[in-house]
Amino acid sequence: MKSRFLNNIIKKKSTSKFGRIIVITGARQTGKTTLARKCFPGFTYISIEDPITRGEYSRLTSGQWNMLYPNAILDEVQKQPDLIDSIKSVYDQYDKPKYILLGSSQILLLRKVKESLAGRCSIYDVYPLTLPEMLTERWEDSINKSFFQKFLETGHFNESELLPSINLHPDYPKIKHVFDHYMQYGGYPAIFDNSLTDEEKRDWLNNYIRTYLERDVRDLADFKNLEPFIRVQQTSSLLTGNLVNYSQLAREAGISSNTANRFLSYLEISYQAILLKPWYRNRLKRLNKSPKLHYLDPGIQKIIIKKQGMISGNEYESAIVSEMFKQIHYLQFKANLYHLRTVEGREIDFLIELEDAYIAIEIKMTNNIRTQDARHLKNLEEILDKPVLQSFVLSNDIHIKKLADKIWAIPAAMFLT
């Protein structure tokens, strides 16, 4: 069992006066239930999946909740939304009960949470495993923050301590193993298991997609026919790492542009995709203003299109962007995330806006980074409204190279572990 970044964060929050109700949401099979039960072993676990018993819980009064279940984990609570009103009532009348609410349907759960529990709860999202989490062996292990996370927190790194090659890292075999697994099968905890065959991992991912379509998507919208959504899912999987063109997606899927837009939003709010906002300022009219689509998990993206073997450059970019997205999220780091592209074709894959500076990142799948690969990173201040703190080129090149002032090429596997 892998350790999780949210472990200590959630336990610490639960000891504060604002931690009496904690909401944990995220895609299915990302480890929400395990996280809650490990963090709060003394809490009563209540599953709301059973349609017979869920009604019985709804009939409990606030006093009965306080007496019978003063500390409880309610799993899949969005299946019975009126239970959230019950928890609110307990919270308002008694000062000791604590509740952990779990749900895999973000839109249904959070809509009710915001209506009933505003100001009363703390909300945390759980994503598939990050690379630093994959490197742990046990739940109790401390997680070593990645090079990327440490740089975000401090704003600097010691150039003299950089190894010339990732091959010289003492943990390189383990780093390579988890990085290769992530690129091939993604980060879902259930399949990070060396005893599973490749076929068993693909079978699990296929079953996951079926469950997602049959349960989560039907929760999001009352579809009479899932086929149009499935076509959007398949088409968008092929377009990961690309700018979103709603008209093209609509044509490919045989639906309207508005429906394509809505279906992509479903993928985003059900934790399957990221729509990375474009950076622009109104005075700069020559910037492309389309979002960029990235599937959140490379294993899911590949299984949707039934792909095995080598990945494309766009798929590689999406996998790296998604990993950075998760690592930023678990740091609880406040930053705005963008991509940037001009009509002339100048492009920055990942732009992190800090309070007084930017961090710019280019992603290349190549095994041999050249100075030319950093050309879009040079003189960025001509476009941006704040200075660039540091720029990085991430790739499969095993060597660390200084390409220019404040521009470093670092192996993606080293940068993210």
N, C-alpha and C positions, 0 to 999 in steps of 0.2 A: 504494500500500500504506500502510495506516494504522499509526502507531506504537501500541504497547500499554503500558499501565501495568506489566504484569508483566515487561517486557523487562529493565529494570535490576534489578528485585527478584530475578529468577531468576539472572541472571548474578552478582550479588553473593553470593547464597546458594551458588552452585557453587564459590566460592573459599574457603568456610569448611570446617572439618573435618566439619561436619554436612551438607554439600551434595554428597556423593559419589553419592547416589541421590536424584533429584528425580522426583516423580510429578506429572504434569500431566493433569488430567481435566476433563471438560466435555462439553456436547452436541456432536454432529457439526457440522462446518462453522463452529465458533467461532474457529478459527485456531490450534489446538494444534500441529499439525505445522509450520506456518509459523513460529510462535513458537519452537519447539525448534530448527528448522534455522537460523533467523536468529541465535539466541543462541549456537548451538554449531556453527558451520560446519565445524569440523574433525572432528566426530563422525561415525562411520559410521551411516547411516540404514538400519534394518532394519524392513521391514513384515511383520507377523505375519498379514496378511490371507490370504495364499496358504496353503491347507491342506496343500500338498505340502512347501513349504520350512519351514513352521513346525515340523514334526516333526524335521527335520534340526537345527534350532537346539536343540531340546530334548535331543538326544543329545550335545551338546558338553559336555566336562568343564570344571571350573573353570579348569584350566590352559589349555585351548584358548580359553576366553573371554578370559582374561588375555592370551594371546599374539595371538589373531586380532582380537578386538574389545575392546581395553582402554577405549575411550571410544565409546559407542554410544547411539543413540536407538532404542528399541523401540516401534513404533507399533501400537496395538490389541493391547496385550500381554495383555488379558483373554481373548483368543481362545485362548491357550495358557498357562493359569495356572501350570503347573509351571515355566515360564521364570522366574517370580518367585523360586522356590526356587533356581534356578541363579544368579541375580543375587545372592541372599543369600549363597550359598556363595563366590562370587567376592569379595564385600565382606569376608567374614570372613577369607579366606585371604590377600588381597593388599591393600596400602594405597594403591595408585595408581589403579586403574580407576574410571571414573565412568560413570553410566548415567542416561539420561532415559527414563522409562517413560510412555507416552501411552495413554489409553483413554477411550472415550466412554460406557462403561457403568459408572457410579459404583458401583453395588451389587456387581457382580461383581469389579471391579478392587479396590475398597477393602477388601472382605471379605478377599481374599487378601493384600493389602498389610498389613493390620492383623495377620493371622496370622503372616506371614513376615518383614515388614520393620519391625516395631515398634521404634522407637528408632534406626532406620538411615536413614530417609528423611524428606524434606520434601514436603508435598502442597500443590499449588496448583490452584485451580479457574479455568477460563477461561470467561467468559460472552461473549455478543454485545457488539459495540462499545458503549462509553459515548459520550455526547455530546462530552466533551473529546477522546476518541480520534478521533471522526469529524471533528473540526476540524483534525486534522493532515493533512499532505500526503504525507509520506514516512516510511518506517520509522525513519529516523534522527532525526526531529523530536523535540524536547522537548514533553512534554504539559503544557499549562497546567492546573493544578487548578482546579476549578469554585469558585464562590462558596461553595457548600455544603461542599465538601471543606476549603477554607481555614477556614471557620467551625468545622468539627468539630475541626480541629487546634489552633486558637488559642482558641476559646471566645468570640470577640468579632469585631466588624467596626466600621469607622469610618463612622458615620452620615453625616458630612459629605462622604464620598467617593461616596455613592450617587447615581447619576444619577436625575433625576426621571422618566425614561422610558427604556425599552429602545431606543426609536427613535434615541436620541442615542448609543448605543454605536457606536464606530467600526467594529466588525465585525458590526453587526446583520444585514446581508443574508446573511452566511455562517451566522450563528447561526440565523436564521430557516430557512434552507435545510435545515440538518442536523436541526433540531427538527421541521420538517414531515415530513421523510423518516422520521425515527424514529417519529413518530406514525402514519404511513401504512404503512410497510413494515418497521419494526423495525430491529434493529442487526446483522444477520448481515453479515459482511464482503463476501461474494460479491455481494450486490446493492446495496452502496453504490458505485454506479458510474453516473455521469451518462450513459454511452453506452447503458445499458439502457433499453428502453421499459417503461412501466408493465405491459404484458402480459407481458414477459419476466420482470419481477420477481415477478409473481404466479405464473407458471409455475414459477419456481425454488422458491418457497415451497410450492406444491402438491407438487412432487417431493420436497421435504424431508420433508413430512408422510408421504408414502408410504414413504420410506426409513426414517423413524423407526418407523413401525408394523411394517414388515416385518423390521427388523433389531434395533433397540434394545429394542422391547417384547418381541419373542420372546426376546431375551437375558435380560430381566428375569424372565420367567415362561414356562413351557412351555405356551403357549396352544394348545389345539386349535382354538379358535374366537375370532377377534379381535373379533367383532361387539359383544359386551357392553362391551369396553374402548373401542371406537370411540364407542359411544353415550355413555359417561361422558366421553370427551374432548370430544365435541360439546356435551353438556349443560353441562359445567363451563366451557367457553369462553363460553357464553351467560351464565354466572353470575359471570364474573370481576368482582372488586371487591365481591363480596357475602360475607356471613357464610356459612360452610359449614353446610348442613343435610343430613346424610347420609341421613336418611329421605327427604327430597324428591328428592335426587339418585338414590337407589335406585329410587324409584317411576318417575321419568322414564326411567331406563335399563333398568328391568325386571330389577333384580338385588337382592340383599340389602344391608342397611346395612353389614354387615361387608365385603362385596365392594366396595361403593362406597368405603369407607374405605381398603381396600387399593389400589384402583385410583388414588385420589388420591395415595397415598404413592408409587406408581410414577411419576406425573407429576412429583412433587417430586424424587425421587432421579434422574430422568433429565433434570433441568434444564429442565423445561417450565413449572413453576409454583412459586409460593411460597405456603406456608401460614403466614400471619402470625399469630403467637401472640397471644392476648388478654392484656392486662394485668389482673391482679387480685391482691388480697391476701385471704387467707382470711377476715379479719374483715369484708370488704366483700362481703356476699352479694348485693347488688343489681346486680352487674356481670355482663354477658353473657360467657360463657366459651367461645364458639365461635370457632375460627380464621377468618381472612378469606382468601379465595382470590384470588390475583393471578397471571395468566399472566405469565411472565417476559419474553416478547417480544410487542409489540403486532402485529407483522406476522404471526406465527404464529397468534395468537389470532383475528385477523380472517379469515385464510385458512381456518381450520377451519370457521368459520360462513359462509364464502363472502360476506363483507361487504366492500363498497367504499364510499367516500365518508365521510360524517360519522361520528364515533364518539360513543358515549354517555358520560355523566358517569362511570359506573362503569369504562368502558374507559379513559377519560382518567386516572382515579385509579390504575388498575393500571399504566399506562405510567409514571407519575411515581414511584410506589412502587418499581417494578422498577428504574428508573434510579438512584434513591437507594440501593437495595440493592446494586447493582453498584458504585457509587462508594464506598460504605462498605467493601465487600469488598476493592477494590483498594488502599485506603489501609492495609489490614491493621489497621483501627481496631477496638478492643475495645469493643463496646457491645451491649446487648440491644435487640432490635427488637420492637415490639408495635403493636397497635391497641387502642383502648379504646372501650367502649360500655356505657352504663348501660341498665337496663330502661326508664328514662324517655325514652331516645332521645338522650341526650347522647353525642357521638361525637368521637373524635380519630382521624384517618385513619392517622397514623404517629407513633409515640412512641418516641423514642430514649433509652434509659436509660444515663446515664453513671455514673461512680462516685459522684458526689455531687449530681447534678442530672438534669433531663430536658430534652430539646428536643421540642417539640410542633409538629406540622405538619398543617394542614388543606389539602385539595386541592379546588379549585372550577374547573369548566371555563368559567366565565363570563368575559366580556370587560369586566365592570364590577364590581369588588369594592366592597362597602359595609361599613360598620362592623358591621352585623348579621352578616356572614359570619364574624366572629371571636368570636361569642357563646360557642361551646363552649370556646374557649381561655381565657376569663376565669375567674379564681379556681380554677384547676386544683388548686392546693395543698390545696383542701378534700378532694380525692379521693386525690391522690398522697402518697407518703411522703417525697418529697424536693422541694426547690424547683425551679421551672422556670427554666432558664437563659435561654431565648429561645423565642418562638413565631413561626411563619411561616404565612401564607396564600399558597399558590401557585396561580396561575391564568393565563389568557390575557390578563388586563388588562395593557396595556403600561406602566402607571404604577406607580411605587413609592410606597407610602403607609404612614405610621405610623398604625395603627388604635387603639392604646392603648399603655400602658407595656409594653415588652418584647414587643409584637406588631406585626409588619411584614407588609405585603402586598407580594410581590415577584413579577414575572413568572416563571413556571416556567422558561422558556427562559433567562432571565438567571441564575436561582438555580443551574441545573444545568450552566452553561458557564463 
